[in-house]
Amino acid sequence: MKKRILSAILAGVMALSMTACGSKEATDTAATEAADAAAATEAADAESEEAAEEEATGEDVVIKMTWWGGQTRHDQTQQICDLYTESHPNVTFELSPSGWDGYFEKLSTQAASGAMPDIVQMDYLYLTTYAKNNSLADLQQFIDDGTIDVSGIDQNLLNTGSVDGKMPAVVLTTSMINVGYNTEVLAEAGVEEPTGDWTWSDFVEMNQKVYDATGKYGVSMNAVADTNIFNYWVRQHGASLFSEDNKSLGYEDDQICADFFAMWKGLMDADVMPNPDEFAQIETLGQEAGPVVTGDGAMTMEWNNYASKLSTVSSSIKMVTPPLSDDSDNLGLWMKPGMFMSIAETSTVKKEAAEFINWMLNSEEANDIMLGERGTPAPASVREHLVASGKLGEQQIAMFEGVDTAAALCGATPAPDPVGMAEVNEVFKNAGTAVFYGQMTPEEAAKDFREKAIAVLSVSN
């Protein structure tokens, strides 16, 4: 604008000068030339401003994004994306949220057809599978050029997103297995709240007391939906779930698995917890309407962000580390990457997707919306900001403090799960379900799981 004004002034001066010094013809010629020069300058300035505006906003970009979670997470993610678009008006989103059930089945179909969304919320269970079939882009390039800032993430935690020398995923949060419990239900049953030194025997006894006293579920969950809880159980027995080469199971005694199945069957037979069909019906209500949230059940085993992400619907939920082994001092707990963010190899907007992931990971604005719902933020600066912000409720603060408390109970983080994990989870689920319905003994199911798991692992790794 200053250039335009200056051009107009110069044009006027030139016209006056020519009038004073020469003929009318010379004056008219000079005025015309000055006007043309001013117009050219104005056009150049306008073109420059338009180019600068285009450079600031960039071409229109649509980022497709998918994740699993409950309604709270869905609402928060929508807010985050809307906020990002406000500061990046050329970027809009196509969002496809989902529950956990069926999420990876759908993702598998999308990957096979080349239609995977640009940004994918990824889990440790399936990271290796999707990385090795080349469905995920290597994000190391964006870490190296500074697009994604990982300087605030513990190196060991960051490395959990590495597979075969590549970085197909950036860890967003950290989490661990916990037990969520409703304080009001326990008080109604006259049961004291659990503490970190409780055992599996205590767990069974407390939940039995809840049912006997109230008729409500003691524990409400699907213990064989995947192998996460069983992995914890195996580690407590001093073994690992998988062998080092991922071609077999890492424990030799099938009684470990049989005892796991038997414990949960005993709780079902006593009506202390729902059977798989009953729990499937409960799941259709959504996590926000689950028994522990509504006060119709006492406990569930979940990730440590359970109380935090449900804080908007219940203030009665607390978390505690899972039961210890009755027979050994082995530490089964581990710091698990809560979830990752990945970019599809087929994405045509990888750079823009990486920029958004960086903002979601590190910005105070995004984390002020999430408030730890997805788990404890991986970057230390974000955790410090949230604690100091005064925006965290009691359940969020407890989650942050619980991570420090649980550190003493944590062993080494296991390697990412092997290729074929989805199939291994399925055979584990089928074996456990067969026990719960009396179709197999725990010992038969443990043997069946071993044989079928090895059949999957040996050809997949």
C-alpha positions, 0 to 999 in steps of 0.5 A, spaced: 500 500 500 505 504 501 508 503 494 501 505 491 501 511 495 508 513 493 507 511 486 501 516 485 505 522 489 511 521 484 506 521 478 503 527 480 510 531 481 512 529 475 505 531 471 506 538 475 514 539 473 512 537 466 506 543 466 511 548 469 517 546 464 514 545 457 508 545 452 501 542 454 503 536 449 509 534 453 505 535 459 499 530 457 505 525 455 508 525 461 502 525 465 500 519 461 506 515 462 506 517 469 499 514 470 501 508 466 507 507 471 503 507 477 498 502 474 503 497 473 506 498 480 499 497 483 498 491 479 505 488 481 503 490 488 497 486 487 500 480 484 505 480 489 500 480 495 496 475 492 502 470 491 504 472 498 497 470 500 497 463 496 504 462 500 501 463 507 495 459 505 497 454 500 493 449 496 487 446 499 488 440 502 483 435 505 486 430 510 482 423 511 483 421 518 481 415 522 481 413 530 478 408 535 475 411 541 468 413 545 464 419 544 468 423 548 474 422 544 470 423 537 468 430 540 474 432 542 478 430 535 472 434 531 474 440 536 482 439 535 481 439 527 476 445 527 481 449 531 487 447 526 483 449 520 482 456 523 489 457 523 490 453 517 484 455 512 487 451 506 486 444 510 480 441 512 478 434 514 474 428 513 473 424 519 471 417 520 471 415 527 470 408 530 469 404 536 475 399 538 471 393 535 472 392 528 477 398 527 482 394 525 478 389 521 476 395 517 483 398 516 485 392 513 480 392 508 482 399 506 489 397 506 488 392 501 484 396 497 489 402 497 484 406 501 487 407 507 486 414 510 491 419 510 492 419 518 491 413 522 491 412 529 495 406 530 496 401 536 502 397 538 498 390 537 498 391 530 504 396 528 509 391 526 503 388 521 502 394 518 509 396 517 511 390 514 506 390 509 508 397 507 502 400 509 505 405 513 510 411 511 516 412 514 516 418 518 523 419 520 524 423 514 519 428 517 523 427 524 529 429 521 527 435 517 524 438 523 516 437 521 515 433 527 518 435 533 520 429 538 525 432 542 521 432 548 519 424 548 523 419 552 528 415 547 526 409 549 518 410 548 520 414 542 523 407 539 517 403 540 514 406 534 521 403 530 520 397 526 526 394 522 530 401 522 524 405 520 519 409 524 512 408 521 509 411 527 510 416 532 508 415 539 502 420 542 501 417 549 503 412 554 499 408 558 499 401 562 494 396 564 490 398 570 483 396 574 478 402 574 473 401 579 467 405 581 468 407 588 460 408 590 459 401 588 465 398 592 462 403 598 455 400 597 458 393 598 462 394 604 468 393 600 475 397 601 478 400 595 484 396 592 491 398 593 497 397 589 499 391 593 493 387 592 493 380 588 489 376 584 486 372 589 484 379 592 481 381 586 477 375 585 474 375 593 473 383 592 468 382 586 465 376 589 463 380 595 460 386 590 456 381 587 454 377 594 452 384 597 449 388 591 447 383 586 451 387 581 457 385 576 463 385 580 467 385 574 465 387 567 469 386 561 472 381 556 478 378 558 480 375 552 478 380 547 485 380 545 492 378 549 494 384 553 491 382 559 494 375 558 501 378 556 501 381 563 499 375 566 505 371 562 510 376 564 508 375 572 510 368 571 517 370 569 516 369 561 514 373 555 508 372 550 512 371 544 519 368 543 525 372 540 524 370 533 516 371 534 515 364 530 512 361 537 510 363 544 515 365 549 512 360 555 513 353 555 508 351 560 501 351 558 498 351 565 500 358 565 494 359 560 490 354 563 490 357 569 488 364 566 482 361 563 480 358 569 480 364 573 475 368 569 471 362 568 470 361 575 467 368 575 462 367 570 460 361 573 459 365 579 455 370 575 460 375 578 462 377 571 458 377 564 459 371 559 462 373 552 455 374 549 452 378 555 458 383 555 457 384 547 450 386 548 453 391 554 458 394 549 453 396 544 451 401 549 458 404 548 463 405 554 460 411 557 454 407 558 458 401 561 456 398 568 462 401 571 460 408 569 453 407 571 454 404 577 452 397 575 458 394 576 464 395 580 471 393 576 474 393 569 481 392 567 482 398 562 488 402 560 490 408 565 486 413 561 480 410 563 477 414 568 480 420 565 477 419 558 470 418 562 471 424 567 465 428 563 460 422 565 462 420 572 467 422 577 466 416 581 471 412 577 478 411 580 484 407 577 489 402 581 495 398 578 493 391 576 493 385 581 500 382 583 501 375 582 500 370 588 506 366 587 511 370 585 515 377 585 515 378 577 513 385 575 508 384 569 507 391 568 510 395 563 509 402 560 506 401 553 505 406 548 498 408 549 497 409 541 501 412 535 499 416 529 501 413 523 501 416 515 498 411 510 504 410 505 498 411 499 497 418 502 498 424 497 498 429 503 504 426 507 507 433 509 501 436 511 499 430 515 505 430 518 505 437 520 498 436 523 501 430 527 506 435 530 501 440 532 497 435 535 503 432 539 506 438 541 501 444 541 498 446 548 492 448 544 490 441 542 492 438 548 488 443 552 482 440 548 484 432 549 486 433 557 490 426 557 483 423 554 488 419 549 493 417 555 499 421 558 502 425 553 508 423 550 512 430 550 514 432 557 513 439 556 506 437 554 505 434 561 508 439 565 503 444 561 497 440 563 499 440 570 501 447 571 494 449 567 489 448 572 485 445 567 486 438 569 480 435 574 482 430 579 482 424 575 486 427 570 491 429 575 491 422 578 492 419 572 499 423 571 501 421 578 499 414 577 504 413 572 510 415 576 507 411 582 507 405 577 514 406 574 516 402 580 512 396 578 514 396 571 519 392 567 522 392 560 517 394 555 516 388 550 518 389 543 512 390 538 507 385 537 509 380 531 506 380 524 499 376 524 497 379 531 490 380 529 490 372 527 493 370 534 488 375 538 482 371 534 485 364 536 486 366 543 479 369 543 476 363 540 480 358 545 478 362 551 470 363 549 470 355 548 472 355 555 467 360 558 461 356 554 464 349 557 466 347 550 473 345 552 477 345 558 482 350 560 487 345 559 485 343 552 484 350 550 491 352 552 493 347 548 489 349 542 491 356 543 499 354 542 498 350 536 494 355 532 498 361 535 504 357 532 501 355 526 500 363 525 506 365 527 511 361 524 508 363 517 508 370 518 515 372 521 
